[in-house]
Amino acid sequence: MSEDEHKVEYSTVSIPKPLIKKIKERMKGTGFPSVSSYVTYVLRQVISSIEEDEKSKQAFSKEDEEKVKQRLRDLGYID
């Protein structure tokens, strides 16, 4: 892969100054070089957690659902 394929584009997000102060306090001792890198890390963690929660909310896989439906058909509960 070329160097161009690994480039990441960035945008700007405005964060209220009082929140920046809190973020800087939380960053102390973490080794993050900037507020941007820390916030990016935190947002990735939050989004990953949300995506995992959404995946786990699916009660049945399609295969499981078909097995249940077939069992109900076999028992005469559905056509």
mmJSON file of the N, C-alpha and C atoms, coordinates in Angstrom:
{"data_MODEL":{"atom_site":{
"group_PDB":["ATOM","ATOM","ATOM","ATOM","ATOM","ATOM","ATOM","ATOM","ATOM","ATOM","ATOM","ATOM","ATOM","ATOM","ATOM","ATOM","ATOM","ATOM","ATOM","ATOM","ATOM","ATOM","ATOM","ATOM","ATOM","ATOM","ATOM","ATOM","ATOM","ATOM","ATOM","ATOM","ATOM","ATOM","ATOM","ATOM","ATOM","ATOM","ATOM","ATOM","ATOM","ATOM","ATOM","ATOM","ATOM","ATOM","ATOM","ATOM","ATOM","ATOM","ATOM","ATOM","ATOM","ATOM","ATOM","ATOM","ATOM","ATOM","ATOM","ATOM","ATOM","ATOM","ATOM","ATOM","ATOM","ATOM","ATOM","ATOM","ATOM","ATOM","ATOM","ATOM","ATOM","ATOM","ATOM","ATOM","ATOM","ATOM","ATOM","ATOM","ATOM","ATOM","ATOM","ATOM","ATOM","ATOM","ATOM","ATOM","ATOM","ATOM","ATOM","ATOM","ATOM","ATOM","ATOM","ATOM","ATOM","ATOM","ATOM","ATOM","ATOM","ATOM","ATOM","ATOM","ATOM","ATOM","ATOM","ATOM","ATOM","ATOM","ATOM","ATOM","ATOM","ATOM","ATOM","ATOM","ATOM","ATOM","ATOM","ATOM","ATOM","ATOM","ATOM","ATOM","ATOM","ATOM","ATOM","ATOM","ATOM","ATOM","ATOM","ATOM","ATOM","ATOM","ATOM","ATOM","ATOM","ATOM","ATOM","ATOM","ATOM","ATOM","ATOM","ATOM","ATOM","ATOM","ATOM","ATOM","ATOM","ATOM","ATOM","ATOM","ATOM","ATOM","ATOM","ATOM","ATOM","ATOM","ATOM","ATOM","ATOM","ATOM","ATOM","ATOM","ATOM","ATOM","ATOM","ATOM","ATOM","ATOM","ATOM","ATOM","ATOM","ATOM","ATOM","ATOM","ATOM","ATOM","ATOM","ATOM","ATOM","ATOM","ATOM","ATOM","ATOM","ATOM","ATOM","ATOM","ATOM","ATOM","ATOM","ATOM","ATOM","ATOM","ATOM","ATOM","ATOM","ATOM","ATOM","ATOM","ATOM","ATOM","ATOM","ATOM","ATOM","ATOM","ATOM","ATOM","ATOM","ATOM","ATOM","ATOM","ATOM","ATOM","ATOM","ATOM","ATOM","ATOM","ATOM","ATOM","ATOM","ATOM","ATOM","ATOM","ATOM","ATOM","ATOM","ATOM","ATOM","ATOM","ATOM","ATOM","ATOM","ATOM","ATOM","ATOM","ATOM"],
"id":[1,2,3,4,5,6,7,8,9,10,11,12,13,14,15,16,17,18,19,20,21,22,23,24,25,26,27,28,29,30,31,32,33,34,35,36,37,38,39,40,41,42,43,44,45,46,47,48,49,50,51,52,53,54,55,56,57,58,59,60,61,62,63,64,65,66,67,68,69,70,71,72,73,74,75,76,77,78,79,80,81,82,83,84,85,86,87,88,89,90,91,92,93,94,95,96,97,98,99,100,101,102,103,104,105,106,107,108,109,110,111,112,113,114,115,116,117,118,119,120,121,122,123,124,125,126,127,128,129,130,131,132,133,134,135,136,137,138,139,140,141,142,143,144,145,146,147,148,149,150,151,152,153,154,155,156,157,158,159,160,161,162,163,164,165,166,167,168,169,170,171,172,173,174,175,176,177,178,179,180,181,182,183,184,185,186,187,188,189,190,191,192,193,194,195,196,197,198,199,200,201,202,203,204,205,206,207,208,209,210,211,212,213,214,215,216,217,218,219,220,221,222,223,224,225,226,227,228,229,230,231,232,233,234,235,236,237],
"type_symbol":["N","C","C","N","C","C","N","C","C","N","C","C","N","C","C","N","C","C","N","C","C","N","C","C","N","C","C","N","C","C","N","C","C","N","C","C","N","C","C","N","C","C","N","C","C","N","C","C","N","C","C","N","C","C","N","C","C","N","C","C","N","C","C","N","C","C","N","C","C","N","C","C","N","C","C","N","C","C","N","C","C","N","C","C","N","C","C","N","C","C","N","C","C","N","C","C","N","C","C","N","C","C","N","C","C","N","C","C","N","C","C","N","C","C","N","C","C","N","C","C","N","C","C","N","C","C","N","C","C","N","C","C","N","C","C","N","C","C","N","C","C","N","C","C","N","C","C","N","C","C","N","C","C","N","C","C","N","C","C","N","C","C","N","C","C","N","C","C","N","C","C","N","C","C","N","C","C","N","C","C","N","C","C","N","C","C","N","C","C","N","C","C","N","C","C","N","C","C","N","C","C","N","C","C","N","C","C","N","C","C","N","C","C","N","C","C","N","C","C","N","C","C","N","C","C","N","C","C","N","C","C","N","C","C","N","C","C"],
"label_atom_id":["N","CA","C","N","CA","C","N","CA","C","N","CA","C","N","CA","C","N","CA","C","N","CA","C","N","CA","C","N","CA","C","N","CA","C","N","CA","C","N","CA","C","N","CA","C","N","CA","C","N","CA","C","N","CA","C","N","CA","C","N","CA","C","N","CA","C","N","CA","C","N","CA","C","N","CA","C","N","CA","C","N","CA","C","N","CA","C","N","CA","C","N","CA","C","N","CA","C","N","CA","C","N","CA","C","N","CA","C","N","CA","C","N","CA","C","N","CA","C","N","CA","C","N","CA","C","N","CA","C","N","CA","C","N","CA","C","N","CA","C","N","CA","C","N","CA","C","N","CA","C","N","CA","C","N","CA","C","N","CA","C","N","CA","C","N","CA","C","N","CA","C","N","CA","C","N","CA","C","N","CA","C","N","CA","C","N","CA","C","N","CA","C","N","CA","C","N","CA","C","N","CA","C","N","CA","C","N","CA","C","N","CA","C","N","CA","C","N","CA","C","N","CA","C","N","CA","C","N","CA","C","N","CA","C","N","CA","C","N","CA","C","N","CA","C","N","CA","C","N","CA","C","N","CA","C","N","CA","C","N","CA","C","N","CA","C","N","CA","C","N","CA","C","N","CA","C"],
"label_alt_id":[null,null,null,null,null,null,null,null,null,null,null,null,null,null,null,null,null,null,null,null,null,null,null,null,null,null,null,null,null,null,null,null,null,null,null,null,null,null,null,null,null,null,null,null,null,null,null,null,null,null,null,null,null,null,null,null,null,null,null,null,null,null,null,null,null,null,null,null,null,null,null,null,null,null,null,null,null,null,null,null,null,null,null,null,null,null,null,null,null,null,null,null,null,null,null,null,null,null,null,null,null,null,null,null,null,null,null,null,null,null,null,null,null,null,null,null,null,null,null,null,null,null,null,null,null,null,null,null,null,null,null,null,null,null,null,null,null,null,null,null,null,null,null,null,null,null,null,null,null,null,null,null,null,null,null,null,null,null,null,null,null,null,null,null,null,null,null,null,null,null,null,null,null,null,null,null,null,null,null,null,null,null,null,null,null,null,null,null,null,null,null,null,null,null,null,null,null,null,null,null,null,null,null,null,null,null,null,null,null,null,null,null,null,null,null,null,null,null,null,null,null,null,null,null,null,null,null,null,null,null,null,null,null,null,null,null,null],
"label_comp_id":["MET","MET","MET","SER","SER","SER","GLU","GLU","GLU","ASP","ASP","ASP","GLU","GLU","GLU","HIS","HIS","HIS","LYS","LYS","LYS","VAL","VAL","VAL","GLU","GLU","GLU","TYR","TYR","TYR","SER","SER","SER","THR","THR","THR","VAL","VAL","VAL","SER","SER","SER","ILE","ILE","ILE","PRO","PRO","PRO","LYS","LYS","LYS","PRO","PRO","PRO","LEU","LEU","LEU","ILE","ILE","ILE","LYS","LYS","LYS","LYS","LYS","LYS","ILE","ILE","ILE","LYS","LYS","LYS","GLU","GLU","GLU","ARG","ARG","ARG","MET","MET","MET","LYS","LYS","LYS","GLY","GLY","GLY","THR","THR","THR","GLY","GLY","GLY","PHE","PHE","PHE","PRO","PRO","PRO","SER","SER","SER","VAL","VAL","VAL","SER","SER","SER","SER","SER","SER","TYR","TYR","TYR","VAL","VAL","VAL","THR","THR","THR","TYR","TYR","TYR","VAL","VAL","VAL","LEU","LEU","LEU","ARG","ARG","ARG","GLN","GLN","GLN","VAL","VAL","VAL","ILE","ILE","ILE","SER","SER","SER","SER","SER","SER","ILE","ILE","ILE","GLU","GLU","GLU","GLU","GLU","GLU","ASP","ASP","ASP","GLU","GLU","GLU","LYS","LYS","LYS","SER","SER","SER","LYS","LYS","LYS","GLN","GLN","GLN","ALA","ALA","ALA","PHE","PHE","PHE","SER","SER","SER","LYS","LYS","LYS","GLU","GLU","GLU","ASP","ASP","ASP","GLU","GLU","GLU","GLU","GLU","GLU","LYS","LYS","LYS","VAL","VAL","VAL","LYS","LYS","LYS","GLN","GLN","GLN","ARG","ARG","ARG","LEU","LEU","LEU","ARG","ARG","ARG","ASP","ASP","ASP","LEU","LEU","LEU","GLY","GLY","GLY","TYR","TYR","TYR","ILE","ILE","ILE","ASP","ASP","ASP"],
"label_asym_id":["A","A","A","A","A","A","A","A","A","A","A","A","A","A","A","A","A","A","A","A","A","A","A","A","A","A","A","A","A","A","A","A","A","A","A","A","A","A","A","A","A","A","A","A","A","A","A","A","A","A","A","A","A","A","A","A","A","A","A","A","A","A","A","A","A","A","A","A","A","A","A","A","A","A","A","A","A","A","A","A","A","A","A","A","A","A","A","A","A","A","A","A","A","A","A","A","A","A","A","A","A","A","A","A","A","A","A","A","A","A","A","A","A","A","A","A","A","A","A","A","A","A","A","A","A","A","A","A","A","A","A","A","A","A","A","A","A","A","A","A","A","A","A","A","A","A","A","A","A","A","A","A","A","A","A","A","A","A","A","A","A","A","A","A","A","A","A","A","A","A","A","A","A","A","A","A","A","A","A","A","A","A","A","A","A","A","A","A","A","A","A","A","A","A","A","A","A","A","A","A","A","A","A","A","A","A","A","A","A","A","A","A","A","A","A","A","A","A","A","A","A","A","A","A","A","A","A","A","A","A","A","A","A","A","A","A","A"],
"label_entity_id":["1","1","1","1","1","1","1","1","1","1","1","1","1","1","1","1","1","1","1","1","1","1","1","1","1","1","1","1","1","1","1","1","1","1","1","1","1","1","1","1","1","1","1","1","1","1","1","1","1","1","1","1","1","1","1","1","1","1","1","1","1","1","1","1","1","1","1","1","1","1","1","1","1","1","1","1","1","1","1","1","1","1","1","1","1","1","1","1","1","1","1","1","1","1","1","1","1","1","1","1","1","1","1","1","1","1","1","1","1","1","1","1","1","1","1","1","1","1","1","1","1","1","1","1","1","1","1","1","1","1","1","1","1","1","1","1","1","1","1","1","1","1","1","1","1","1","1","1","1","1","1","1","1","1","1","1","1","1","1","1","1","1","1","1","1","1","1","1","1","1","1","1","1","1","1","1","1","1","1","1","1","1","1","1","1","1","1","1","1","1","1","1","1","1","1","1","1","1","1","1","1","1","1","1","1","1","1","1","1","1","1","1","1","1","1","1","1","1","1","1","1","1","1","1","1","1","1","1","1","1","1","1","1","1","1","1","1"],
"label_seq_id":[1,1,1,2,2,2,3,3,3,4,4,4,5,5,5,6,6,6,7,7,7,8,8,8,9,9,9,10,10,10,11,11,11,12,12,12,13,13,13,14,14,14,15,15,15,16,16,16,17,17,17,18,18,18,19,19,19,20,20,20,21,21,21,22,22,22,23,23,23,24,24,24,25,25,25,26,26,26,27,27,27,28,28,28,29,29,29,30,30,30,31,31,31,32,32,32,33,33,33,34,34,34,35,35,35,36,36,36,37,37,37,38,38,38,39,39,39,40,40,40,41,41,41,42,42,42,43,43,43,44,44,44,45,45,45,46,46,46,47,47,47,48,48,48,49,49,49,50,50,50,51,51,51,52,52,52,53,53,53,54,54,54,55,55,55,56,56,56,57,57,57,58,58,58,59,59,59,60,60,60,61,61,61,62,62,62,63,63,63,64,64,64,65,65,65,66,66,66,67,67,67,68,68,68,69,69,69,70,70,70,71,71,71,72,72,72,73,73,73,74,74,74,75,75,75,76,76,76,77,77,77,78,78,78,79,79,79],
"pdbx_PDB_ins_code":[null,null,null,null,null,null,null,null,null,null,null,null,null,null,null,null,null,null,null,null,null,null,null,null,null,null,null,null,null,null,null,null,null,null,null,null,null,null,null,null,null,null,null,null,null,null,null,null,null,null,null,null,null,null,null,null,null,null,null,null,null,null,null,null,null,null,null,null,null,null,null,null,null,null,null,null,null,null,null,null,null,null,null,null,null,null,null,null,null,null,null,null,null,null,null,null,null,null,null,null,null,null,null,null,null,null,null,null,null,null,null,null,null,null,null,null,null,null,null,null,null,null,null,null,null,null,null,null,null,null,null,null,null,null,null,null,null,null,null,null,null,null,null,null,null,null,null,null,null,null,null,null,null,null,null,null,null,null,null,null,null,null,null,null,null,null,null,null,null,null,null,null,null,null,null,null,null,null,null,null,null,null,null,null,null,null,null,null,null,null,null,null,null,null,null,null,null,null,null,null,null,null,null,null,null,null,null,null,null,null,null,null,null,null,null,null,null,null,null,null,null,null,null,null,null,null,null,null,null,null,null,null,null,null,null,null,null],
"Cartn_x":[0.841,0.0,0.883,0.421,1.194,0.934,1.758,1.625,0.295,-0.179,-1.453,-2.635,-2.56,-3.651,-3.762,-2.72,-2.72,-3.018,-3.211,-3.486,-4.898,-5.023,-6.315,-6.644,-7.859,-8.289,-8.895,-8.705,-9.21,-10.164,-11.03,-11.892,-11.72,-12.349,-12.241,-13.547,-13.431,-14.593,-14.365,-15.37,-15.266,-15.706,-14.897,-15.191,-15.175,-16.178,-16.198,-14.95,-14.448,-13.216,-13.276,-14.398,-14.437,-14.251,-14.775,-14.61,-13.161,-12.519,-11.1,-10.277,-10.583,-9.848,-10.013,-11.233,-11.486,-10.75,-10.744,-10.052,-8.561,-7.989,-6.555,-6.227,-7.105,-6.895,-6.905,-7.855,-7.955,-6.773,-6.193,-5.08,-3.777,-3.65,-2.383,-1.935,-0.706,-0.12,-0.507,-1.266,-1.712,-0.737,0.072,0.998,0.429,-0.816,-1.376,-0.717,-0.289,0.433,-0.448,-1.755,-2.626,-4.055,-4.831,-6.256,-6.921,-6.55,-7.151,-6.928,-5.713,-5.441,-6.188,-6.296,-7.032,-8.52,-9.105,-10.525,-10.817,-9.934,-10.102,-10.129,-9.21,-9.159,-10.462,-10.909,-12.121,-13.337,-13.447,-14.583,-14.567,-13.392,-13.311,-13.794,-13.41,-13.835,-15.353,-15.913,-17.354,-18.108,-17.696,-18.378,-18.245,-17.073,-16.878,-17.808,-17.944,-18.828,-20.283,-20.7,-22.072,-22.313,-21.351,-21.507,-21.592,-20.806,-20.86,-22.215,-22.724,-24.041,-25.13,-25.04,-26.036,-25.983,-24.784,-24.655,-25.236,-25.006,-25.465,-26.971,-27.621,-29.064,-29.845,-29.205,-29.886,-30.108,-31.371,-31.707,-31.358,-31.669,-31.431,-30.666,-29.809,-29.219,-30.287,-30.079,-31.046,-31.197,-30.085,-30.107,-30.947,-30.752,-31.532,-33.018,-33.321,-34.701,-35.363,-34.651,-35.197,-35.41,-34.514,-34.677,-35.926,-36.152,-37.329,-38.597,-38.591,-39.752,-40.037,-38.994,-39.18,-39.747,-39.263,-39.755,-41.238,-41.615,-43.019,-43.887,-43.344,-44.08,-44.269,-43.184,-43.247,-44.276,-44.435,-45.398,-46.809,-46.949,-48.264,-48.719,-47.815,-48.216,-48.261,-47.44,-47.472,-47.46,-47.956,-47.981,-46.706],
"Cartn_y":[-1.18,0.0,1.24,2.226,3.455,4.31,5.313,6.211,6.96,7.294,8.003,7.186,5.857,5.0,4.946,5.355,5.318,6.686,7.707,9.036,9.081,9.749,9.934,11.416,11.728,13.119,13.456,14.692,15.137,16.304,16.482,17.65,18.313,19.437,20.175,20.074,19.89,19.848,20.882,21.685,22.68,22.063,22.269,21.743,22.926,23.051,24.16,24.172,25.355,25.486,24.812,24.912,24.203,22.688,22.143,20.707,20.387,21.261,21.064,20.987,21.849,21.823,20.468,19.943,18.636,17.53,17.621,16.612,16.64,17.831,17.958,17.366,17.545,16.946,15.42,14.884,13.434,12.859,13.658,13.198,13.04,13.744,13.745,12.318,12.041,10.729,9.645,9.991,8.965,8.764,9.757,9.648,10.138,10.595,11.144,12.486,12.712,13.944,15.174,14.975,16.126,15.797,16.852,16.681,15.935,16.277,15.621,14.114,13.685,12.245,11.546,12.204,11.625,11.518,12.592,12.602,11.571,11.446,10.434,9.041,8.769,7.466,7.202,8.187,8.025,7.794,8.561,8.392,7.021,6.546,5.195,4.152,4.305,3.362,3.4,4.59,4.743,4.128,4.44,3.91,2.39,1.879,0.43,-0.228,0.37,-0.161,-0.152,0.914,1.017,-0.043,-0.221,-1.229,-2.627,-2.916,-4.231,-4.433,-3.389,-3.482,-3.763,-3.091,-3.297,-4.722,-5.275,-6.651,-7.635,-7.383,-8.319,-8.243,-7.163,-7.025,-7.943,-8.428,-9.331,-10.654,-10.956,-12.13,-13.438,-13.525,-14.755,-14.439,-15.36,-15.25,-15.701,-15.438,-15.884,-17.404,-18.084,-19.55,-20.012,-19.375,-19.724,-19.462,-18.34,-17.989,-19.039,-19.478,-20.502,-21.82,-22.174,-23.406,-23.337,-22.19,-22.017,-22.098,-21.416,-21.456,-22.886,-23.619,-25.0,-25.862,-25.653,-26.416,-26.108,-24.819,-24.448,-25.026,-25.1,-25.742,-27.224,-27.879,-29.306,-29.607,-28.661,-28.838,-28.405,-27.824,-27.433,-26.051,-25.267,-23.944,-22.903,-23.068,-22.147,-22.963,-22.327,-23.009,-22.788],
"Cartn_z":[0.0,0.0,0.0,-0.705,-0.779,0.453,0.622,1.763,1.715,0.506,0.352,0.865,0.771,1.207,2.726,3.441,4.897,5.519,4.71,5.237,5.806,6.924,7.555,7.515,7.109,7.093,8.453,8.873,10.161,9.98,10.95,10.979,12.342,12.506,13.749,14.519,15.817,16.698,17.788,18.047,19.108,20.427,21.439,22.771,23.735,24.579,25.527,26.417,26.71,27.488,28.858,29.583,30.872,30.713,29.627,29.376,29.017,28.267,27.925,29.203,30.168,31.443,32.129,32.135,32.749,32.005,30.683,29.875,30.174,30.252,30.553,31.914,32.893,34.211,34.118,33.367,33.221,32.458,31.566,30.727,31.503,32.616,33.361,33.653,33.292,33.553,32.569,31.546,30.595,29.44,29.165,28.043,26.73,26.734,25.504,25.224,23.972,23.655,23.47,23.29,23.041,23.443,23.622,23.907,22.755,21.534,20.366,20.383,20.697,20.692,21.827,22.973,24.096,23.771,23.241,22.897,21.808,20.837,19.787,20.394,21.316,21.987,22.749,23.524,24.32,23.422,22.358,21.445,20.777,20.407,19.825,20.825,22.088,23.119,23.301,23.337,23.521,22.349,21.142,19.954,19.886,20.204,20.22,21.229,22.392,23.428,22.963,22.333,21.818,20.751,19.857,18.797,19.382,20.408,21.057,21.73,22.387,23.024,21.993,20.854,19.805,19.274,19.135,18.652,19.662,20.942,21.966,22.197,21.746,21.913,20.98,19.931,19.012,19.746,20.049,20.859,20.151,18.875,18.131,16.854,16.468,15.144,14.152,12.89,11.871,11.915,12.127,12.203,13.397,14.551,15.739,15.518,14.891,14.618,13.723,12.706,11.806,12.539,13.44,14.222,15.089,15.728,16.571,15.719,14.577,13.688,13.226,12.865,12.416,13.536,14.739,15.885,16.135,16.03,16.188,15.087,13.853,12.74,13.058,13.5,13.805,14.898,15.809,16.903,16.515,15.31,14.815,15.276,15.851,16.318,15.216,14.186,13.038,11.757,10.671,9.376,8.631],
"occupancy":[1.0,1.0,1.0,1.0,1.0,1.0,1.0,1.0,1.0,1.0,1.0,1.0,1.0,1.0,1.0,1.0,1.0,1.0,1.0,1.0,1.0,1.0,1.0,1.0,1.0,1.0,1.0,1.0,1.0,1.0,1.0,1.0,1.0,1.0,1.0,1.0,1.0,1.0,1.0,1.0,1.0,1.0,1.0,1.0,1.0,1.0,1.0,1.0,1.0,1.0,1.0,1.0,1.0,1.0,1.0,1.0,1.0,1.0,1.0,1.0,1.0,1.0,1.0,1.0,1.0,1.0,1.0,1.0,1.0,1.0,1.0,1.0,1.0,1.0,1.0,1.0,1.0,1.0,1.0,1.0,1.0,1.0,1.0,1.0,1.0,1.0,1.0,1.0,1.0,1.0,1.0,1.0,1.0,1.0,1.0,1.0,1.0,1.0,1.0,1.0,1.0,1.0,1.0,1.0,1.0,1.0,1.0,1.0,1.0,1.0,1.0,1.0,1.0,1.0,1.0,1.0,1.0,1.0,1.0,1.0,1.0,1.0,1.0,1.0,1.0,1.0,1.0,1.0,1.0,1.0,1.0,1.0,1.0,1.0,1.0,1.0,1.0,1.0,1.0,1.0,1.0,1.0,1.0,1.0,1.0,1.0,1.0,1.0,1.0,1.0,1.0,1.0,1.0,1.0,1.0,1.0,1.0,1.0,1.0,1.0,1.0,1.0,1.0,1.0,1.0,1.0,1.0,1.0,1.0,1.0,1.0,1.0,1.0,1.0,1.0,1.0,1.0,1.0,1.0,1.0,1.0,1.0,1.0,1.0,1.0,1.0,1.0,1.0,1.0,1.0,1.0,1.0,1.0,1.0,1.0,1.0,1.0,1.0,1.0,1.0,1.0,1.0,1.0,1.0,1.0,1.0,1.0,1.0,1.0,1.0,1.0,1.0,1.0,1.0,1.0,1.0,1.0,1.0,1.0,1.0,1.0,1.0,1.0,1.0,1.0,1.0,1.0,1.0,1.0,1.0,1.0,1.0,1.0,1.0,1.0,1.0,1.0],
"B_iso_or_equiv":[0.0,0.0,0.0,0.0,0.0,0.0,0.0,0.0,0.0,0.0,0.0,0.0,0.0,0.0,0.0,0.0,0.0,0.0,0.0,0.0,0.0,0.0,0.0,0.0,0.0,0.0,0.0,0.0,0.0,0.0,0.0,0.0,0.0,0.0,0.0,0.0,0.0,0.0,0.0,0.0,0.0,0.0,0.0,0.0,0.0,0.0,0.0,0.0,0.0,0.0,0.0,0.0,0.0,0.0,0.0,0.0,0.0,0.0,0.0,0.0,0.0,0.0,0.0,0.0,0.0,0.0,0.0,0.0,0.0,0.0,0.0,0.0,0.0,0.0,0.0,0.0,0.0,0.0,0.0,0.0,0.0,0.0,0.0,0.0,0.0,0.0,0.0,0.0,0.0,0.0,0.0,0.0,0.0,0.0,0.0,0.0,0.0,0.0,0.0,0.0,0.0,0.0,0.0,0.0,0.0,0.0,0.0,0.0,0.0,0.0,0.0,0.0,0.0,0.0,0.0,0.0,0.0,0.0,0.0,0.0,0.0,0.0,0.0,0.0,0.0,0.0,0.0,0.0,0.0,0.0,0.0,0.0,0.0,0.0,0.0,0.0,0.0,0.0,0.0,0.0,0.0,0.0,0.0,0.0,0.0,0.0,0.0,0.0,0.0,0.0,0.0,0.0,0.0,0.0,0.0,0.0,0.0,0.0,0.0,0.0,0.0,0.0,0.0,0.0,0.0,0.0,0.0,0.0,0.0,0.0,0.0,0.0,0.0,0.0,0.0,0.0,0.0,0.0,0.0,0.0,0.0,0.0,0.0,0.0,0.0,0.0,0.0,0.0,0.0,0.0,0.0,0.0,0.0,0.0,0.0,0.0,0.0,0.0,0.0,0.0,0.0,0.0,0.0,0.0,0.0,0.0,0.0,0.0,0.0,0.0,0.0,0.0,0.0,0.0,0.0,0.0,0.0,0.0,0.0,0.0,0.0,0.0,0.0,0.0,0.0,0.0,0.0,0.0,0.0,0.0,0.0,0.0,0.0,0.0,0.0,0.0,0.0],
"pdbx_formal_charge":[null,null,null,null,null,null,null,null,null,null,null,null,null,null,null,null,null,null,null,null,null,null,null,null,null,null,null,null,null,null,null,null,null,null,null,null,null,null,null,null,null,null,null,null,null,null,null,null,null,null,null,null,null,null,null,null,null,null,null,null,null,null,null,null,null,null,null,null,null,null,null,null,null,null,null,null,null,null,null,null,null,null,null,null,null,null,null,null,null,null,null,null,null,null,null,null,null,null,null,null,null,null,null,null,null,null,null,null,null,null,null,null,null,null,null,null,null,null,null,null,null,null,null,null,null,null,null,null,null,null,null,null,null,null,null,null,null,null,null,null,null,null,null,null,null,null,null,null,null,null,null,null,null,null,null,null,null,null,null,null,null,null,null,null,null,null,null,null,null,null,null,null,null,null,null,null,null,null,null,null,null,null,null,null,null,null,null,null,null,null,null,null,null,null,null,null,null,null,null,null,null,null,null,null,null,null,null,null,null,null,null,null,null,null,null,null,null,null,null,null,null,null,null,null,null,null,null,null,null,null,null,null,null,null,null,null,null],
"auth_seq_id":[1,1,1,2,2,2,3,3,3,4,4,4,5,5,5,6,6,6,7,7,7,8,8,8,9,9,9,10,10,10,11,11,11,12,12,12,13,13,13,14,14,14,15,15,15,16,16,16,17,17,17,18,18,18,19,19,19,20,20,20,21,21,21,22,22,22,23,23,23,24,24,24,25,25,25,26,26,26,27,27,27,28,28,28,29,29,29,30,30,30,31,31,31,32,32,32,33,33,33,34,34,34,35,35,35,36,36,36,37,37,37,38,38,38,39,39,39,40,40,40,41,41,41,42,42,42,43,43,43,44,44,44,45,45,45,46,46,46,47,47,47,48,48,48,49,49,49,50,50,50,51,51,51,52,52,52,53,53,53,54,54,54,55,55,55,56,56,56,57,57,57,58,58,58,59,59,59,60,60,60,61,61,61,62,62,62,63,63,63,64,64,64,65,65,65,66,66,66,67,67,67,68,68,68,69,69,69,70,70,70,71,71,71,72,72,72,73,73,73,74,74,74,75,75,75,76,76,76,77,77,77,78,78,78,79,79,79],
"auth_comp_id":["MET","MET","MET","SER","SER","SER","GLU","GLU","GLU","ASP","ASP","ASP","GLU","GLU","GLU","HIS","HIS","HIS","LYS","LYS","LYS","VAL","VAL","VAL","GLU","GLU","GLU","TYR","TYR","TYR","SER","SER","SER","THR","THR","THR","VAL","VAL","VAL","SER","SER","SER","ILE","ILE","ILE","PRO","PRO","PRO","LYS","LYS","LYS","PRO","PRO","PRO","LEU","LEU","LEU","ILE","ILE","ILE","LYS","LYS","LYS","LYS","LYS","LYS","ILE","ILE","ILE","LYS","LYS","LYS","GLU","GLU","GLU","ARG","ARG","ARG","MET","MET","MET","LYS","LYS","LYS","GLY","GLY","GLY","THR","THR","THR","GLY","GLY","GLY","PHE","PHE","PHE","PRO","PRO","PRO","SER","SER","SER","VAL","VAL","VAL","SER","SER","SER","SER","SER","SER","TYR","TYR","TYR","VAL","VAL","VAL","THR","THR","THR","TYR","TYR","TYR","VAL","VAL","VAL","LEU","LEU","LEU","ARG","ARG","ARG","GLN","GLN","GLN","VAL","VAL","VAL","ILE","ILE","ILE","SER","SER","SER","SER","SER","SER","ILE","ILE","ILE","GLU","GLU","GLU","GLU","GLU","GLU","ASP","ASP","ASP","GLU","GLU","GLU","LYS","LYS","LYS","SER","SER","SER","LYS","LYS","LYS","GLN","GLN","GLN","ALA","ALA","ALA","PHE","PHE","PHE","SER","SER","SER","LYS","LYS","LYS","GLU","GLU","GLU","ASP","ASP","ASP","GLU","GLU","GLU","GLU","GLU","GLU","LYS","LYS","LYS","VAL","VAL","VAL","LYS","LYS","LYS","GLN","GLN","GLN","ARG","ARG","ARG","LEU","LEU","LEU","ARG","ARG","ARG","ASP","ASP","ASP","LEU","LEU","LEU","GLY","GLY","GLY","TYR","TYR","TYR","ILE","ILE","ILE","ASP","ASP","ASP"],
"auth_asym_id":["A","A","A","A","A","A","A","A","A","A","A","A","A","A","A","A","A","A","A","A","A","A","A","A","A","A","A","A","A","A","A","A","A","A","A","A","A","A","A","A","A","A","A","A","A","A","A","A","A","A","A","A","A","A","A","A","A","A","A","A","A","A","A","A","A","A","A","A","A","A","A","A","A","A","A","A","A","A","A","A","A","A","A","A","A","A","A","A","A","A","A","A","A","A","A","A","A","A","A","A","A","A","A","A","A","A","A","A","A","A","A","A","A","A","A","A","A","A","A","A","A","A","A","A","A","A","A","A","A","A","A","A","A","A","A","A","A","A","A","A","A","A","A","A","A","A","A","A","A","A","A","A","A","A","A","A","A","A","A","A","A","A","A","A","A","A","A","A","A","A","A","A","A","A","A","A","A","A","A","A","A","A","A","A","A","A","A","A","A","A","A","A","A","A","A","A","A","A","A","A","A","A","A","A","A","A","A","A","A","A","A","A","A","A","A","A","A","A","A","A","A","A","A","A","A","A","A","A","A","A","A","A","A","A","A","A","A"],
"auth_atom_id":["N","CA","C","N","CA","C","N","CA","C","N","CA","C","N","CA","C","N","CA","C","N","CA","C","N","CA","C","N","CA","C","N","CA","C","N","CA","C","N","CA","C","N","CA","C","N","CA","C","N","CA","C","N","CA","C","N","CA","C","N","CA","C","N","CA","C","N","CA","C","N","CA","C","N","CA","C","N","CA","C","N","CA","C","N","CA","C","N","CA","C","N","CA","C","N","CA","C","N","CA","C","N","CA","C","N","CA","C","N","CA","C","N","CA","C","N","CA","C","N","CA","C","N","CA","C","N","CA","C","N","CA","C","N","CA","C","N","CA","C","N","CA","C","N","CA","C","N","CA","C","N","CA","C","N","CA","C","N","CA","C","N","CA","C","N","CA","C","N","CA","C","N","CA","C","N","CA","C","N","CA","C","N","CA","C","N","CA","C","N","CA","C","N","CA","C","N","CA","C","N","CA","C","N","CA","C","N","CA","C","N","CA","C","N","CA","C","N","CA","C","N","CA","C","N","CA","C","N","CA","C","N","CA","C","N","CA","C","N","CA","C","N","CA","C","N","CA","C","N","CA","C","N","CA","C","N","CA","C","N","CA","C","N","CA","C","N","CA","C","N","CA","C","N","CA","C"],
"pdbx_PDB_model_num":[1,1,1,1,1,1,1,1,1,1,1,1,1,1,1,1,1,1,1,1,1,1,1,1,1,1,1,1,1,1,1,1,1,1,1,1,1,1,1,1,1,1,1,1,1,1,1,1,1,1,1,1,1,1,1,1,1,1,1,1,1,1,1,1,1,1,1,1,1,1,1,1,1,1,1,1,1,1,1,1,1,1,1,1,1,1,1,1,1,1,1,1,1,1,1,1,1,1,1,1,1,1,1,1,1,1,1,1,1,1,1,1,1,1,1,1,1,1,1,1,1,1,1,1,1,1,1,1,1,1,1,1,1,1,1,1,1,1,1,1,1,1,1,1,1,1,1,1,1,1,1,1,1,1,1,1,1,1,1,1,1,1,1,1,1,1,1,1,1,1,1,1,1,1,1,1,1,1,1,1,1,1,1,1,1,1,1,1,1,1,1,1,1,1,1,1,1,1,1,1,1,1,1,1,1,1,1,1,1,1,1,1,1,1,1,1,1,1,1,1,1,1,1,1,1,1,1,1,1,1,1,1,1,1,1,1,1]
}}}
